Amino acid sequence: MTYRTKLFAMLLALVAATGGLLTWANYVKSTGLLQEEVHRKARSIASTTAALLGPEVIKATRGRSDETRAEYQQLRAQLRAVRDANRREDVWVERIFTLVPAAENPNIVEYGVDTEERFEYLHHPGDIYTRNGAPVSIGLDGIDRLAGNLKDFQAGYSSAFAPVRDRSGKLVAELGVTLIPAPRSLLREIGPDMLAPFAVTLALALLVAMILSGQVSKPLYDLRRTIEAIGKGDFNVRAATPASSGKEFIEMGAAISAMAVGLRERDTIKRAFSGYISRQVLDSIMVNGELPALKGERRRITVLFADIRGFTTISEAMQPEQVVELLSEFFDRMVEVVLGNQGTIDKFLGDGMMVIFGAPLDDPYQEEHAVAAALEMQKELQTLCVDAKGIADVVRQMAGRGTSAHAHGNRNQLGQRGSREHRLRRAYGVHGYR
């Protein structure tokens, strides 16, 4: 998974989680408030209906045998009329019922009249009133005390109670009203109404996440392309980070550009040194990351001297430009031979050169490499005669005279000499032999 995809997913998930949590919290709070409002409406219906009922008729209904009495039938019809009048799109009364104390135990309450018409849900006079599967044992007084609690006592928001009292004020029954969400109730509409803003917020978050992830990832892709170019050896490339990409990316781009400059300088130095020391020595210096110490050491080395025989006589008959071209052609070939045999250029001496073998790195086969280099120089001179252009006559004349190459092996004092403060003014070479 790319960084852009991860960032996009994280932003989207954050907005979705935050928005979902807020939507859920608002839904729970709003639903609770609406449930309380529905319960208040149910209590209002219950209180109004309770005031219209006759206490004597309610007290006379004590068992199933009373269901055939005219008073029971009249009371049930009256309650059903109230129920049907309150079945509208904004409110829906599911049932109305009365509760009376049980004859055996006044703390247990039982049903009196129930408006339910479905036989599987109908409660008959004398049936025990239960809540959560257990009989309610707080009596009518307990139910009346808790009737004002809009949240905890009744099962959710659906039932509300109002007292039915006789002329003396004695509590003889409780009238219960059960409401369910109506077709046009806010309780049915609040869910979709809250989901719509959440969906819009999520869509906007999706758009913003795409834009932000693109703005963040584009500078990263540009920096990656710059690093890939540097890895391929293009040290002239620079990280282009626009000002709109942010301070961090600008600083990172500047650091990468500075790294490219440093690598270019290092590569330039490496290529410059490669013309004087062998690749093995150069690689050793690059790996160690530091120049040799400014000190001497005794070491057995082999020194090779090579020059052009009769160069003074030859050069007197040449133009200066031809002399420079001749020496350039000659030294190009000879240096390549030297470095190919693990030699190190100590110095150039006019038309000659001094080469050492066995330093700065030890070489157990330094004598063989020095002799091989001297022989290969002779062969390379013949090749130069064939390849030379413009100065072919001079080169052939030089070939007739040949080169002089001498190799000497002994123990010598070697090391760095020069200024410690001016490190570029150093020279590595032989300071004496015995």
Buried (B, 14 or more C-beta within 10 A) or exposed (E): EEEBEEBBEEBBEEBBEEBEEBBEEBBEEBBEEBBEBBBEBBBEBBBBBBEEBBBEBBBBBBEEEBBEEEBBEEBBEBBBEBBEEBEEEEBBBBBBBBBBBBEEEEBBBBBBBBBBEEEEEEBBBBEBBEBEEEBBEBBBBBBBEEBEEBEEBBEEBBBBBBBBBBEEEEBBBBBBBBBBBBEEBBBEEBEEEBEEEBEEBBEEBBEEBBEBBEEBBBBBEBBEEBBEBBEEEEBEBBBEBEEEBBEEBBEBBEEBBEBBEEBBEEEEEBEEBBEBBBEEBBEBBEEEEEEBEEEBEEBBBBBBBBBBBBBEEBBEEBEEEBBEBBBEBBBEBBBEBBBBBBBBBBBBEEBBBBBBBBBBBEBEEBBEBBBBBBEBBBEBBEEBBEEBEEBEEBBEBBBEEBBBBEBEBEEBEBBBBEEEEEEEEBEBBBEEBE
